[in-house]
Amino acid sequence: MQIIPTTDIDTAAAAIEAGSLVVVPTARWYMICADAANPDACKAILEGKQRPKNKPLALVVPDQERARDLLHFTPDAERLAAAFWPGDLALFLPWRESADAARYTVVGSPALTTHAPGPLGALAQAVPGLLAATTVNVSGDAGPDDRGPAITLAEVEEFLTEAGLDAIVIDGGVCPAANHLTIVDCASDQTQLVRAGLVHQRAVASVLGRPLPTH
């Protein structure tokens, strides 16, 4: 585990390009990232988290223009992205090209897509490819001692040690929100709320002009 400051995005981007893992702070909690097209790096994350292979990581797009080049936006998706990106919202969006869906299988098809602020967004902009990310914790741990994903460097180190992973870690101090991305399924015209999170479902309903059914 190598700790670097939030100003050293170039080192983090070079590590991603070289096939290494990078842990990045967000307002929610720390996220572990890899090149979305690198199967070995993504496999290391999935195995370290004990995460089912069919459960997608998030695709972190560098900007909305790149997202629209790669993915199809319904009118609802356009409204939500305009209102909440960059921010704490992820959208399930279908790929425009089947070749991209096949290349980036770790983020799913449709792809679980977000445009992030802060160091995570800066890293997505700095890497030459596309960034895959997920929370720093064991997947699906809901036991009595489960505190959720890591919000401190000590918790990041504990996870990496137990998972047998090595990573560069961007030091963001303590992440204050300790809450999830809101996820909305925009893969079809039947938009649905998949998971409530920091972007409140009332805010989503206000932008769309109607409440959403739950997935």
Buried (B, 14 or more C-beta within 10 A) or exposed (E): EEEBEBEBBEBBBBBBBEEBBBBBBBBBBBBBBBBBBBEEBBEBBBEBBEBEEEBBBBBBBBBBEBBBEBBBBBEBBEBBBEBBBBBBBBBBBBBBEEEBBEBBBBBBBBBBBBBBEBBBBBBBBBBEBBBBBBBBBBBEEEEEEEEBBBBBBEBBBBBBEEBEBEBBBBBBEEBEEBBBBBBBBBBEEEBBBBBBBBBEBEBBEEBBEEEBEEE
